[in-house]
Amino acid sequence: MITSLDQLDFSKKYSYADYLTWQFEEFVELIKGKIMPMSAPTRYHQEVSTNFMVALGAYMKQNDLACKLYAVPFDVRLLKNPNEPVENRIGKTDKEIYTVVQPDISIICDLEKLDDRGCVGAPDLIIEIVAEKNAANARRDIKDKYEIYAENGVSEYWLARPSEKTIEKFILDISTNKYQLEGYFALNDTISCSVLPELEISVNEIFE
């Protein structure tokens, strides 16, 4: 039984089936089978996350949207072939899944991707709040997750940087499975959402 992070071999490739057996308090992610420990968020990180959740949640409730909104901790299982039919994705065994991430914020509009353990397949929108004081976590959001979210078909990705009070908005080009930077938003700007087309959020409101 794995009850401590120290018992894991960081050079080994693990699956979601392995992940489910671990019984330690620390949160980790799997990126293509490799263990990625997560550091505890700062207080300001959590305030920014709460501001996002309040703004998004209020809009979704007012507009009676069927999409679902989740904050970390929330397991998102990503697959090698995001174009598989939903029934095949749901049927994947835990041993066949090697990427499990916990985005700061996720919006899922295809409710068939949801089960009691989280989401299987790509959310429609992911927001990561960059932990810039932790180089490993920052690199994961800016490079590793950026690439794997694009590969797996996450159609919209926001990178929020609390220290700079900015948000970068990326939209997936489905012809190339690459992100295109649609906008760079700073204080006094308003950011819109392609997944929720009528939504507009003040950047000041997020970083107040």
FIKOLZA-1660 file (N, C-alpha, C; in steps of 0.1 Angstrom, whole numbers, plus 5000, padded with zeros to 4 digits):
% residues 208
   i   px   py   pz ch aa at
   1 5008 4988 5000  A  M  N
   1 5000 5000 5000  A  M CA
   1 5009 5012 5000  A  M  C
   2 5006 5022 4991  A  I  N
   2 5013 5034 4990  A  I CA
   2 5007 5045 4999  A  I  C
   3 5013 5048 5010  A  T  N
   3 5008 5058 5020  A  T CA
   3 5016 5071 5021  A  T  C
   4 5027 5071 5013  A  S  N
   4 5036 5083 5013  A  S CA
   4 5041 5085 4999  A  S  C
   5 5042 5098 4996  A  L  N
   5 5047 5102 4983  A  L CA
   5 5062 5097 4981  A  L  C
   6 5069 5095 4992  A  D  N
   6 5083 5091 4991  A  D CA
   6 5084 5076 4987  A  D  C
   7 5073 5069 4987  A  Q  N
   7 5073 5055 4983  A  Q CA
   7 5073 5053 4968  A  Q  C
   8 5070 5064 4961  A  L  N
   8 5068 5063 4946  A  L CA
   8 5081 5064 4939  A  L  C
   9 5083 5058 4928  A  D  N
   9 5095 5059 4919  A  D CA
   9 5092 5069 4908  A  D  C
  10 5098 5081 4909  A  F  N
  10 5095 5092 4900  A  F CA
  10 5100 5089 4886  A  F  C
  11 5108 5079 4884  A  S  N
  11 5112 5075 4871  A  S CA
  11 5103 5065 4864  A  S  C
  12 5093 5060 4871  A  K  N
  12 5084 5050 4866  A  K CA
  12 5072 5057 4859  A  K  C
  13 5066 5049 4850  A  K  N
  13 5053 5054 4844  A  K CA
  13 5041 5048 4851  A  K  C
  14 5032 5056 4856  A  Y  N
  14 5021 5051 4863  A  Y CA
  14 5008 5054 4855  A  Y  C
  15 4997 5046 4859  A  S  N
  15 4984 5048 4852  A  S CA
  15 4974 5054 4862  A  S  C
  16 4963 5057 4857  A  Y  N
  16 4952 5061 4866  A  Y CA
  16 4948 5050 4876  A  Y  C
  17 4949 5038 4872  A  A  N
  17 4947 5027 4881  A  A CA
  17 4956 5027 4893  A  A  C
  18 4969 5030 4891  A  D  N
  18 4978 5032 4902  A  D CA
  18 4974 5043 4911  A  D  C
  19 4971 5055 4904  A  Y  N
  19 4968 5067 4911  A  Y CA
  19 4957 5065 4921  A  Y  C
  20 4947 5057 4917  A  L  N
  20 4935 5055 4926  A  L CA
  20 4939 5047 4939  A  L  C
  21 4950 5040 4939  A  T  N
  21 4954 5032 4950  A  T CA
  21 4962 5040 4961  A  T  C
  22 4967 5052 4957  A  W  N
  22 4976 5059 4966  A  W CA
  22 4968 5065 4977  A  W  C
  23 4973 5064 4989  A  Q  N
  23 4966 5069 5001  A  Q CA
  23 4975 5078 5009  A  Q  C
  24 4979 5089 5002  A  F  N
  24 4986 5100 5010  A  F CA
  24 4979 5113 5008  A  F  C
  25 4982 5123 5016  A  E  N
  25 4975 5135 5017  A  E CA
  25 4978 5145 5005  A  E  C
  26 4990 5144 5000  A  E  N
  26 4995 5153 4990  A  E CA
  26 4987 5151 4977  A  E  C
  27 4985 5162 4970  A  F  N
  27 4979 5161 4956  A  F CA
  27 4990 5160 4946  A  F  C
  28 4987 5151 4936  A  V  N
  28 4997 5149 4925  A  V CA
  28 4989 5149 4912  A  V  C
  29 4996 5151 4901  A  E  N
  29 4990 5150 4888  A  E CA
  29 4999 5139 4881  A  E  C
  30 4993 5133 4871  A  L  N
  30 5001 5125 4862  A  L CA
  30 5001 5131 4848  A  L  C
  31 5013 5133 4842  A  I  N
  31 5014 5138 4829  A  I CA
  31 5021 5127 4821  A  I  C
  32 5013 5121 4812  A  K  N
  32 5018 5109 4804  A  K CA
  32 5025 5099 4813  A  K  C
  33 5019 5096 4824  A  G  N
  33 5024 5086 4833  A  G CA
  33 5035 5091 4843  A  G  C
  34 5039 5103 4842  A  K  N
  34 5050 5108 4852  A  K CA
  34 5043 5115 4863  A  K  C
  35 5048 5113 4875  A  I  N
  35 5042 5119 4887  A  I CA
  35 5047 5134 4888  A  I  C
  36 5037 5143 4890  A  M  N
  36 5040 5157 4892  A  M CA
  36 5033 5162 4905  A  M  C
  37 5041 5163 4915  A  P  N
  37 5036 5168 4928  A  P CA
  37 5030 5182 4927  A  P  C
  38 5020 5185 4934  A  M  N
  38 5014 5199 4934  A  M CA
  38 5017 5206 4947  A  M  C
  39 5021 5218 4947  A  S  N
  39 5024 5226 4959  A  S CA
  39 5011 5232 4964  A  S  C
  40 5011 5235 4977  A  A  N
  40 4999 5242 4983  A  A CA
  40 4998 5256 4977  A  A  C
  41 4986 5260 4973  A  P  N
  41 4984 5273 4967  A  P CA
  41 4986 5284 4978  A  P  C
  42 4989 5296 4973  A  T  N
  42 4990 5308 4982  A  T CA
  42 4976 5313 4985  A  T  C
  43 4975 5321 4995  A  R  N
  43 4962 5327 4998  A  R CA
  43 4956 5335 4987  A  R  C
  44 4965 5343 4980  A  Y  N
  44 4961 5352 4969  A  Y CA
  44 4957 5343 4957  A  Y  C
  45 4964 5332 4955  A  H  N
  45 4960 5323 4944  A  H CA
  45 4945 5318 4947  A  H  C
  46 4942 5315 4959  A  Q  N
  46 4928 5310 4962  A  Q CA
  46 4918 5322 4961  A  Q  C
  47 4922 5334 4964  A  E  N
  47 4913 5345 4962  A  E CA
  47 4910 5347 4947  A  E  C
  48 4920 5346 4939  A  V  N
  48 4918 5348 4924  A  V CA
  48 4909 5336 4919  A  V  C
  49 4912 5324 4924  A  S  N
  49 4903 5313 4920  A  S CA
  49 4889 5315 4924  A  S  C
  50 4886 5320 4936  A  T  N
  50 4873 5323 4941  A  T CA
  50 4866 5333 4932  A  T  C
  51 4874 5344 4929  A  N  N
  51 4868 5354 4920  A  N CA
  51 4864 5349 4906  A  N  C
  52 4872 5340 4901  A  F  N
  52 4868 5334 4888  A  F CA
  52 4855 5326 4890  A  F  C
  53 4855 5318 4901  A  M  N
  53 4843 5309 4903  A  M CA
  53 4830 5317 4905  A  M  C
  54 4831 5328 4912  A  V  N
  54 4820 5336 4915  A  V CA
  54 4815 5342 4902  A  V  C
  55 4824 5348 4894  A  A  N
  55 4820 5354 4881  A  A CA
  55 4814 5344 4871  A  A  C
  56 4821 5333 4870  A  L  N
  56 4816 5322 4861  A  L CA
  56 4803 5316 4865  A  L  C
  57 4803 5313 4878  A  G  N
  57 4791 5307 4884  A  G CA
  57 4778 5315 4883  A  G  C
  58 4780 5328 4886  A  A  N
  58 4768 5337 4885  A  A CA
  58 4763 5338 4871  A  A  C
  59 4772 5339 4861  A  Y  N
  59 4768 5340 4847  A  Y CA
  59 4760 5327 4843  A  Y  C
  60 4766 5315 4847  A  M  N
  60 4760 5303 4843  A  M CA
  60 4746 5301 4849  A  M  C
  61 4745 5305 4862  A  K  N
  61 4732 5304 4869  A  K CA
  61 4722 5313 4863  A  K  C
  62 4726 5325 4860  A  Q  N
  62 4716 5335 4854  A  Q CA
  62 4711 5331 4840  A  Q  C
  63 4720 5324 4833  A  N  N
  63 4716 5320 4819  A  N CA
  63 4712 5306 4819  A  N  C
  64 4711 5299 4830  A  D  N
  64 4705 5285 4831  A  D CA
  64 4712 5276 4821  A  D  C
  65 4726 5277 4822  A  L  N
  65 4734 5268 4813  A  L CA
  65 4735 5254 4818  A  L  C
  66 4736 5245 4809  A  A  N
  66 4737 5231 4812  A  A CA
  66 4752 5227 4816  A  A  C
  67 4761 5236 4812  A  C  N
  67 4775 5233 4815  A  C CA
  67 4778 5232 4830  A  C  C
  68 4788 5225 4834  A  K  N
  68 4792 5224 4848  A  K CA
  68 4805 5231 4850  A  K  C
  69 4807 5236 4862  A  L  N
  69 4818 5244 4866  A  L CA
  69 4825 5237 4878  A  L  C
  70 4838 5235 4878  A  Y  N
  70 4845 5228 4889  A  Y CA
  70 4858 5235 4892  A  Y  C
  71 4862 5235 4905  A  A  N
  71 4875 5240 4909  A  A CA
  71 4883 5228 4915  A  A  C
  72 4896 5230 4915  A  V  N
  72 4905 5220 4921  A  V CA
  72 4901 5218 4936  A  V  C
  73 4901 5206 4941  A  P  N
  73 4906 5193 4935  A  P CA
  73 4894 5187 4926  A  P  C
  74 4898 5183 4914  A  F  N
  74 4888 5177 4905  A  F CA
  74 4896 5170 4894  A  F  C
  75 4895 5157 4894  A  D  N
  75 4903 5149 4884  A  D CA
  75 4898 5150 4870  A  D  C
  76 4907 5154 4861  A  V  N
  76 4904 5154 4847  A  V CA
  76 4913 5143 4840  A  V  C
  77 4907 5133 4835  A  R  N
  77 4914 5122 4828  A  R CA
  77 4915 5125 4813  A  R  C
  78 4927 5127 4808  A  L  N
  78 4929 5129 4794  A  L CA
  78 4934 5117 4787  A  L  C
  79 4930 5116 4774  A  L  N
  79 4932 5103 4767  A  L CA
  79 4942 5105 4755  A  L  C
  80 4947 5094 4750  A  K  N
  80 4956 5095 4739  A  K CA
  80 4949 5100 4726  A  K  C
  81 4937 5096 4725  A  N  N
  81 4929 5099 4713  A  N CA
  81 4916 5106 4716  A  N  C
  82 4917 5120 4717  A  P  N
  82 4905 5127 4721  A  P CA
  82 4894 5127 4711  A  P  C
  83 4896 5122 4699  A  N  N
  83 4885 5121 4689  A  N CA
  83 4877 5108 4689  A  N  C
  84 4880 5100 4699  A  E  N
  84 4872 5088 4700  A  E CA
  84 4858 5091 4704  A  E  C
  85 4848 5083 4700  A  P  N
  85 4834 5085 4704  A  P CA
  85 4834 5084 4720  A  P  C
  86 4824 5092 4725  A  V  N
  86 4822 5092 4739  A  V CA
  86 4821 5079 4746  A  V  C
  87 4814 5069 4739  A  E  N
  87 4812 5056 4746  A  E CA
  87 4825 5049 4747  A  E  C
  88 4834 5051 4737  A  N  N
  88 4848 5045 4738  A  N CA
  88 4856 5051 4749  A  N  C
  89 4855 5065 4751  A  R  N
  89 4863 5072 4761  A  R CA
  89 4858 5067 4775  A  R  C
  90 4845 5066 4777  A  I  N
  90 4840 5062 4790  A  I CA
  90 4844 5048 4793  A  I  C
  91 4845 5040 4782  A  G  N
  91 4849 5026 4784  A  G CA
  91 4863 5023 4786  A  G  C
  92 4872 5033 4785  A  K  N
  92 4886 5031 4788  A  K CA
  92 4888 5026 4802  A  K  C
  93 4897 5016 4803  A  T  N
  93 4900 5011 4816  A  T CA
  93 4909 5021 4823  A  T  C
  94 4910 5020 4836  A  D  N
  94 4919 5029 4844  A  D CA
  94 4933 5026 4841  A  D  C
  95 4936 5014 4837  A  K  N
  95 4950 5011 4833  A  K CA
  95 4954 5017 4820  A  K  C
  96 4945 5021 4812  A  E  N
  96 4948 5027 4798  A  E CA
  96 4949 5042 4799  A  E  C
  97 4947 5048 4810  A  I  N
  97 4948 5063 4812  A  I CA
  97 4960 5067 4819  A  I  C
  98 4968 5076 4813  A  Y  N
  98 4981 5079 4819  A  Y CA
  98 4983 5094 4822  A  Y  C
  99 4972 5102 4819  A  T  N
  99 4973 5116 4823  A  T CA
  99 4961 5120 4831  A  T  C
 100 4963 5124 4843  A  V  N
 100 4953 5129 4852  A  V CA
 100 4957 5142 4858  A  V  C
 101 4950 5153 4854  A  V  N
 101 4953 5166 4859  A  V CA
 101 4942 5172 4867  A  V  C
 102 4946 5182 4875  A  Q  N
 102 4937 5189 4884  A  Q CA
 102 4937 5204 4880  A  Q  C
 103 4930 5208 4870  A  P  N
 103 4930 5222 4866  A  P CA
 103 4924 5231 4878  A  P  C
 104 4929 5243 4878  A  D  N
 104 4923 5252 4889  A  D CA
 104 4909 5254 4886  A  D  C
 105 4904 5256 4874  A  I  N
 105 4890 5257 4871  A  I CA
 105 4887 5250 4857  A  I  C
 106 4876 5243 4857  A  S  N
 106 4872 5236 4845  A  S CA
 106 4857 5239 4842  A  S  C
 107 4854 5241 4829  A  I  N
 107 4840 5241 4825  A  I CA
 107 4838 5230 4815  A  I  C
 108 4828 5221 4818  A  I  N
 108 4825 5210 4809  A  I CA
 108 4810 5211 4804  A  I  C
 109 4808 5212 4791  A  C  N
 109 4795 5213 4785  A  C CA
 109 4789 5200 4780  A  C  C
 110 4798 5190 4777  A  D  N
 110 4794 5177 4773  A  D CA
 110 4793 5168 4786  A  D  C
 111 4781 5168 4791  A  L  N
 111 4779 5162 4804  A  L CA
 111 4781 5147 4804  A  L  C
 112 4782 5141 4792  A  E  N
 112 4785 5126 4792  A  E CA
 112 4799 5123 4795  A  E  C
 113 4808 5134 4796  A  K  N
 113 4822 5132 4800  A  K CA
 113 4823 5131 4815  A  K  C
 114 4812 5134 4822  A  L  N
 114 4813 5134 4837  A  L CA
 114 4809 5121 4843  A  L  C
 115 4816 5117 4854  A  D  N
 115 4812 5105 4862  A  D CA
 115 4815 5109 4876  A  D  C
 116 4813 5100 4885  A  D  N
 116 4815 5103 4900  A  D CA
 116 4829 5106 4903  A  D  C
 117 4839 5102 4894  A  R  N
 117 4853 5105 4898  A  R CA
 117 4858 5117 4891  A  R  C
 118 4850 5124 4883  A  G  N
 118 4855 5136 4877  A  G CA
 118 4851 5137 4862  A  G  C
 119 4861 5140 4854  A  C  N
 119 4858 5142 4839  A  C CA
 119 4867 5133 4831  A  C  C
 120 4862 5126 4821  A  V  N
 120 4870 5118 4813  A  V CA
 120 4869 5124 4799  A  V  C
 121 4880 5129 4794  A  G  N
 121 4881 5137 4782  A  G CA
 121 4883 5152 4785  A  G  C
 122 4883 5159 4774  A  A  N
 122 4887 5173 4775  A  A CA
 122 4876 5182 4780  A  A  C
 123 4878 5191 4790  A  P  N
 123 4868 5201 4793  A  P CA
 123 4868 5211 4781  A  P  C
 124 4857 5219 4781  A  D  N
 124 4856 5230 4771  A  D CA
 124 4865 5242 4774  A  D  C
 125 4866 5245 4787  A  L  N
 125 4875 5256 4791  A  L CA
 125 4882 5252 4803  A  L  C
 126 4895 5255 4803  A  I  N
 126 4904 5253 4815  A  I CA
 126 4910 5267 4818  A  I  C
 127 4911 5270 4831  A  I  N
 127 4918 5282 4836  A  I CA
 127 4928 5277 4846  A  I  C
 128 4941 5280 4843  A  E  N
 128 4952 5277 4853  A  E CA
 128 4957 5291 4859  A  E  C
 129 4958 5291 4872  A  I  N
 129 4964 5303 4878  A  I CA
 129 4978 5300 4881  A  I  C
 130 4987 5306 4875  A  V  N
 130 5002 5303 4875  A  V CA
 130 5008 5306 4888  A  V  C
 131 5014 5296 4894  A  A  N
 131 5021 5297 4907  A  A CA
 131 5035 5301 4904  A  A  C
 132 5037 5314 4901  A  E  N
 132 5050 5319 4896  A  E CA
 132 5061 5318 4906  A  E  C
 133 5058 5316 4919  A  K  N
 133 5069 5315 4929  A  K CA
 133 5074 5300 4929  A  K  C
 134 5067 5291 4923  A  N  N
 134 5071 5277 4922  A  N CA
 134 5074 5274 4907  A  N  C
 135 5087 5273 4904  A  A  N
 135 5092 5272 4890  A  A CA
 135 5086 5259 4884  A  A  C
 136 5086 5248 4891  A  A  N
 136 5081 5236 4885  A  A CA
 136 5066 5237 4882  A  A  C
 137 5058 5242 4891  A  N  N
 137 5044 5243 4889  A  N CA
 137 5041 5253 4877  A  N  C
 138 5049 5264 4877  A  A  N
 138 5047 5274 4866  A  A CA
 138 5050 5268 4853  A  A  C
 139 5061 5261 4852  A  R  N
 139 5065 5255 4839  A  R CA
 139 5054 5245 4835  A  R  C
 140 5048 5238 4844  A  R  N
 140 5038 5228 4841  A  R CA
 140 5026 5235 4834  A  R  C
 141 5021 5246 4840  A  D  N
 141 5010 5253 4834  A  D CA
 141 5013 5260 4821  A  D  C
 142 5025 5266 4820  A  I  N
 142 5029 5273 4808  A  I CA
 142 5033 5265 4796  A  I  C
 143 5039 5253 4799  A  K  N
 143 5044 5245 4788  A  K CA
 143 5038 5231 4788  A  K  C
 144 5039 5223 4799  A  D  N
 144 5035 5209 4798  A  D CA
 144 5020 5208 4796  A  D  C
 145 5012 5215 4805  A  K  N
 145 4998 5214 4804  A  K CA
 145 4993 5222 4791  A  K  C
 146 4999 5233 4788  A  Y  N
 146 4995 5240 4776  A  Y CA
 146 4996 5230 4764  A  Y  C
 147 5006 5222 4763  A  E  N
 147 5008 5213 4752  A  E CA
 147 4998 5201 4753  A  E  C
 148 4996 5196 4765  A  I  N
 148 4987 5184 4766  A  I CA
 148 4973 5188 4765  A  I  C
 149 4969 5200 4769  A  Y  N
 149 4955 5205 4767  A  Y CA
 149 4952 5206 4752  A  Y  C
 150 4962 5212 4745  A  A  N
 150 4960 5213 4730  A  A CA
 150 4959 5199 4724  A  A  C
 151 4967 5190 4727  A  E  N
 151 4967 5177 4721  A  E CA
 151 4954 5170 4724  A  E  C
 152 4948 5172 4735  A  N  N
 152 4936 5165 4739  A  N CA
 152 4923 5172 4736  A  N  C
 153 4924 5184 4730  A  G  N
 153 4912 5191 4725  A  G CA
 153 4905 5200 4734  A  G  C
 154 4912 5205 4744  A  V  N
 154 4906 5216 4753  A  V CA
 154 4905 5228 4744  A  V  C
 155 4893 5233 4741  A  S  N
 155 4891 5243 4731  A  S CA
 155 4895 5257 4735  A  S  C
 156 4895 5260 4748  A  E  N
 156 4899 5273 4753  A  E CA
 156 4907 5272 4766  A  E  C
 157 4918 5279 4766  A  Y  N
 157 4927 5278 4778  A  Y CA
 157 4931 5292 4782  A  Y  C
 158 4929 5295 4795  A  W  N
 158 4933 5308 4800  A  W CA
 158 4944 5306 4810  A  W  C
 159 4954 5314 4809  A  L  N
 159 4965 5314 4819  A  L CA
 159 4965 5327 4827  A  L  C
 160 4962 5327 4839  A  A  N
 160 4961 5338 4848  A  A CA
 160 4974 5340 4856  A  A  C
 161 4979 5352 4856  A  R  N
 161 4992 5354 4863  A  R CA
 161 4990 5364 4874  A  R  C
 162 4988 5360 4886  A  P  N
 162 4985 5369 4897  A  P CA
 162 4995 5380 4900  A  P  C
 163 5008 5376 4898  A  S  N
 163 5018 5386 4901  A  S CA
 163 5018 5398 4891  A  S  C
 164 5014 5395 4879  A  E  N
 164 5013 5405 4868  A  E CA
 164 4999 5411 4866  A  E  C
 165 4990 5404 4873  A  K  N
 165 4975 5407 4871  A  K CA
 165 4971 5408 4856  A  K  C
 166 4975 5397 4849  A  T  N
 166 4972 5395 4835  A  T CA
 166 4965 5381 4833  A  T  C
 167 4958 5380 4821  A  I  N
 167 4952 5368 4817  A  I CA
 167 4956 5366 4802  A  I  C
 168 4961 5355 4798  A  E  N
 168 4963 5352 4784  A  E CA
 168 4952 5342 4780  A  E  C
 169 4946 5345 4769  A  K  N
 169 4935 5336 4764  A  K CA
 169 4939 5329 4751  A  K  C
 170 4939 5316 4751  A  F  N
 170 4943 5308 4740  A  F CA
 170 4930 5300 4734  A  F  C
 171 4929 5300 4721  A  I  N
 171 4918 5293 4714  A  I CA
 171 4925 5282 4706  A  I  C
 172 4919 5270 4706  A  L  N
 172 4925 5258 4699  A  L CA
 172 4921 5259 4684  A  L  C
 173 4931 5258 4676  A  D  N
 173 4929 5257 4661  A  D CA
 173 4928 5242 4658  A  D  C
 174 4916 5237 4656  A  I  N
 174 4913 5223 4654  A  I CA
 174 4920 5217 4642  A  I  C
 175 4924 5225 4633  A  S  N
 175 4931 5220 4621  A  S CA
 175 4945 5216 4624  A  S  C
 176 4951 5222 4634  A  T  N
 176 4965 5219 4637  A  T CA
 176 4967 5213 4651  A  T  C
 177 4956 5213 4660  A  N  N
 177 4957 5210 4674  A  N CA
 177 4967 5218 4681  A  N  C
 178 4968 5231 4677  A  K  N
 178 4977 5241 4684  A  K CA
 178 4969 5253 4689  A  K  C
 179 4974 5259 4699  A  Y  N
 179 4967 5271 4705  A  Y CA
 179 4972 5283 4697  A  Y  C
 180 4962 5292 4695  A  Q  N
 180 4965 5305 4690  A  Q CA
 180 4962 5315 4701  A  Q  C
 181 4971 5325 4704  A  L  N
 181 4968 5335 4714  A  L CA
 181 4958 5345 4708  A  L  C
 182 4946 5345 4715  A  E  N
 182 4936 5354 4710  A  E CA
 182 4937 5368 4717  A  E  C
 183 4942 5368 4729  A  G  N
 183 4943 5381 4736  A  G CA
 183 4951 5380 4748  A  G  C
 184 4956 5392 4752  A  Y  N
 184 4964 5394 4764  A  Y CA
 184 4957 5405 4772  A  Y  C
 185 4952 5402 4784  A  F  N
 185 4943 5411 4791  A  F CA
 185 4950 5415 4804  A  F  C
 186 4949 5428 4807  A  A  N
 186 4955 5434 4819  A  A CA
 186 4945 5442 4826  A  A  C
 187 4948 5448 4838  A  L  N
 187 4939 5456 4845  A  L CA
 187 4932 5467 4836  A  L  C
 188 4919 5469 4839  A  N  N
 188 4911 5478 4832  A  N CA
 188 4906 5472 4818  A  N  C
 189 4910 5460 4815  A  D  N
 189 4905 5453 4803  A  D CA
 189 4893 5444 4807  A  D  C
 190 4885 5440 4797  A  T  N
 190 4875 5430 4799  A  T CA
 190 4877 5418 4790  A  T  C
 191 4876 5406 4796  A  I  N
 191 4879 5394 4788  A  I CA
 191 4866 5387 4785  A  I  C
 192 4864 5383 4773  A  S  N
 192 4852 5375 4769  A  S CA
 192 4856 5360 4768  A  S  C
 193 4846 5352 4767  A  C  N
 193 4848 5337 4767  A  C CA
 193 4842 5332 4754  A  C  C
 194 4849 5324 4747  A  S  N
 194 4844 5318 4735  A  S CA
 194 4835 5306 4738  A  S  C
 195 4837 5299 4749  A  V  N
 195 4828 5288 4753  A  V CA
 195 4815 5293 4758  A  V  C
 196 4815 5305 4764  A  L  N
 196 4803 5311 4769  A  L CA
 196 4802 5325 4763  A  L  C
 197 4797 5326 4750  A  P  N
 197 4799 5338 4742  A  P CA
 197 4795 5351 4747  A  P  C
 198 4784 5351 4756  A  E  N
 198 4779 5364 4761  A  E CA
 198 4786 5368 4774  A  E  C
 199 4795 5360 4779  A  L  N
 199 4802 5363 4791  A  L CA
 199 4813 5373 4789  A  L  C
 200 4813 5383 4798  A  E  N
 200 4824 5393 4799  A  E CA
 200 4828 5395 4813  A  E  C
 201 4841 5394 4816  A  I  N
 201 4846 5395 4830  A  I CA
 201 4856 5406 4830  A  I  C
 202 4855 5415 4840  A  S  N
 202 4865 5426 4842  A  S CA
 202 4878 5419 4849  A  S  C
 203 4889 5422 4843  A  V  N
 203 4902 5417 4849  A  V CA
 203 4904 5423 4863  A  V  C
 204 4899 5435 4865  A  N  N
 204 4900 5441 4879  A  N CA
 204 4892 5433 4889  A  N  C
 205 4881 5428 4885  A  E  N
 205 4872 5419 4893  A  E CA
 205 4880 5407 4897  A  E  C
 206 4888 5401 4889  A  I  N
 206 4895 5389 4892  A  I CA
 206 4906 5391 4901  A  I  C
 207 4913 5402 4899  A  F  N
 207 4926 5404 4907  A  F CA
 207 4924 5414 4919  A  F  C
 208 4911 5418 4922  A  E  N
 208 4909 5428 4932  A  E CA
 208 4914 5422 4946  A  E  C
% end
